[in-house]
Amino acid sequence: MQNLLRLDEEKKHFYKTLVTLCIPIIIQNLLSSLINMIDTVMVGGLGEVSVASIGIANQYFFLYNMALSGIIGGAGLFIAQFYGKNDKDNIRKITALSVISSLVLGILFLLIAVFSPKFIINFFSHDEKVIKVAIDYFSIIGFCYPIIAISNVFSMGSRSIRNPRLGMVCSTISLTINIILNYIFIFGKLGMPALGASGAALATLIARIIELILLVSYVYFIKNDYELRFTLKDVKLINKDLSKAYVSKTLPTFLNDTLWAFGTVLYAVAYSKAGTSAIAASQIASSTGNFFIMTAVCIAIGSSIMIGNELGADNINKAIHYTKKFSVLVTLAGALFGGLLIICIPGLLKIFSVSASLAPDIRKIFIIMGILMALKTFNTFIIIGVLRSGGDTKYALFLEMGCMWFVSLPLTFFAALKGVPIYILVALTYTEEIAKFIFGVPRALSKKWANNLVKDI
């Protein structure tokens, strides 16, 4: 009887921790994706030039954000394991390392955006009007990149020590401020001049600064002895062994996420071979599909934290047990949201005011995405929740990049050059997921990924 009660309590604790982690992560991810969308939506009335200019900046930000997430993701696996070990000293050192490396990346992207904006813009447009507006936009928005670097370290680090609400609250406040300032600066309200696209950039910069101030205030002044609060003393105590371990696990995640971002852009290039209507169809489908898949992906992120905590506490068997439970949960969530996507197709076609000529292709794309969503979310869990949480980042890199760059991208481009329909091209991108499943599951079952990285640090 006591064993049954104990198992029941463990089950309750498991699901309570999962919900506590995942709901704030889902909300924050939704808000983060909305922040960049808002600028585009609110300048929509200013014409195609302004929209195109912000679109170019968003493409650049997408690349930056993925590269940054690679660095922070590598740091996150150490923070999660050190938290499981209850090692606050090394959590502060890893946070310091993460801030330094993220800042270097942010400053690099800032310098390119502010001092060589044409280098970026000319990849997407040679229209003089677009170039002029985009240069003005980059001259302001570029200063967001180092600010975002520091904010994301504290936000993502807080998730790894089971405090995801901090990032959620700060993102909510930042988004609200961004909307209000957009209205004032873009359209010239409350006595301010109408700044157009530059006003959107200024509003975003101010909102990001406030978000950073809120995060830093909590870490250093509100929460006493917060795990992420590092000082110059912690920076000086970073030794060669810790730095080497950090780089060896973070570099693969950085390369993984950066190359994945490039690959995603190349998919769009392949789709463009099928014509303008095909580009529109793929954009509508991908943005909508990402919204439906978000919950399952956030469960995978939450799982990586819980599994990482147990690995750091040297509870290897418990971490493996969690992995089995999460694999079922993530797959069920993917199947559920995939089914919802298919059910919602008629409503989605109306929301996007899809033309009669475009509707058949988008309908087929939605069906393909819905059917294969469970597979995609399961593979996401294998890479983020399993391999990365145990520090098996090199295999995760080879698995994801190998399947993308040597399987799905060549097949998609070959078919695009042959002139196949857009829905076939989208289906071919999912060959990546089939290959990931074939090579990922044996690695997960081997348990080679289940490592306590911090035991001897």
SULQUI-V358478 format. One record per helix or strand of 3 or more residues. SS is the DSSP state (~ for helix, > for strand). FROM is the first residue (numbers start at 0). TO is the last residue. Records with the same first field share a line. If there is no record, write none. Layout:
BEGIN
SS->FROM-TO, FROM-TO
END
This chain:
BEGIN
~->1-41, 43-45, 47-84, 87-114, 116-120, 127-140, 143-159, 164-186, 196-221, 231-235, 239-271, 275-311, 315-342, 344-350, 355-387, 392-416, 421-428, 430-445
END
